[in-house]
Structure formats: structure tokens, C-alpha cells
Amino acid sequence: MVKPIIAPSLLAGDFSQLGCECHRMFECGSDWVHLDVMDGHFVPNITMGPPIITSLRNAVPKDKPVNKKFFDCHMMVSNPEQWVEEIAKSGGDQYTFHYESTKNPVELIKLIKSFNMKAACAIKPNTNVEVLFELAPYLDMALIMTVEPGFGGQKFMANMMPKVEELRKQFPNLNIQVDGGLGKGTVEIAAEAGANVIVAGTSVFKADDPSKMIEYLRNEVQVNLEKRGIADV
């Protein structure tokens, strides 16, 4: 059983006010915040790294005993093994590596979990979803990119939805995330395909009322999970 998880991407926020933006998203009802870490090598852009995540965690401490300030770290980096310990120390809660960036994903998953983080694997649009099938039993989440990773504000790629559908069919209790171009008009497609974790950047941060947008995204996912009989209620 799975539940809707809405994870606004801070890439669409005001980088001069990241701590405030993070608090704003949680106050508006987000479940997670999505932190895009880009190294300028695996993808053609540079964003944030461990020092910024550390500062964010200091500004937005984890709740105890249940952490409701969840940092979903999307590692668009070469050699992802190099950064696992640093992200854990910085306060990351989930470490999402790209399948295309490592030669030994199973060992990387074990490494991530050894630092008490959840482990997730992402695939680019041109990567076959079948590569995730053998990894899924070890993963906390799989991420299907619905844009080419590297920049925000791109158009949603609806032709990625068969990947989501196949994953959901084979792994009904897996968290399946979609990232890229999600908002009104596209979240409906992703939710119907079986995605339950929605990364939304511009559509949330630029909304007149982010809380209403987050509620809309969550409701679309919930309705479709209930239709499938896999909603965690």
C-alpha cells in the first residue's frame, strides 16, 4: 500500500531564501522537499551540494520522533558513491542516484542504507525501465524522469508513462516518483499511470496559492490509488 507524497522542488524557489522557501512548502502542506543536486558533469548544470543542504537542515531541523521535514535528495552527479556519507551528514533523508551514473547499483543501495537513508534509483528518459526490475526489491523508491535531467521548467514527457504503468503493475507497493513538468494538466496523467510521489517545481512555487496546488496534486494521486486498491489509508 502506498500514499500520495508531494515533494516541491526547491530548484524553482528563491535561492536567496532557501530556508524560508523550505519552511513555506512544509507550511503549505508538502510531505517532502525535493533537493536537486547537480554537479555540472553528469548533467549540464550546477546547483547545490552538501554545504547548502547542511545549512538548510540547520534552518529546518528534523521533527522528532517522526520526521516531517523530509529531504529528498536527487543526486544528478557522476560517481554518486562519493557523496553518500556527505549527504547523510548534511541531513539528507533519501538519496536518489541515477542508474546511468554507477556500475554497481546494488552495492550503492547497500551503502546508502548503511548511513540510515532511504535509497532510490532514477532513470533518464532514454533508459529502459527494465533496469529497475531487479533493483526494485532493494529500493525505497524508483524515479521516472519525465524531462531530461538538468534544468527546471521543461515540458512534461507523457511518453514516459508506460514506464510508470509497468513498474506499478509489477511492484504495487513501491513508491514511484515522477519528476519534470508536473502540475495541473499533467499530474492527472501521471497519477492515472500509477505514480504516487509527485515532484512539482514551478507549478507549486509560482502558484497564487501553493497550498491549494499541493492539495490538488495530492487529491489526484489519492483518487487513482484508491481506484487501484493500493491506497494506504
Secondary structure, DSSP 8 states (H G I E B T S, - for coil): -B--EEEEBGGGS-GGGHHHHHHHHHHTT-SEEEEEEEBSSSSS-B---HHHHHHHHHHS---SSS--SEEEEEEE-SSGGGGHHHHHHHT-SEEEEEGGG-S-HHHHHHHHHHTT-EEEEEE-TTS-GGGGTTTGGG-SEEEEESS-TT-SS----GGGHHHHHHHHHH-TTSEEEEESS-STTTHHHHHHHT--EEEESHHHHTSSSHHHHHHHHHHHHHHHHHHHT-B--
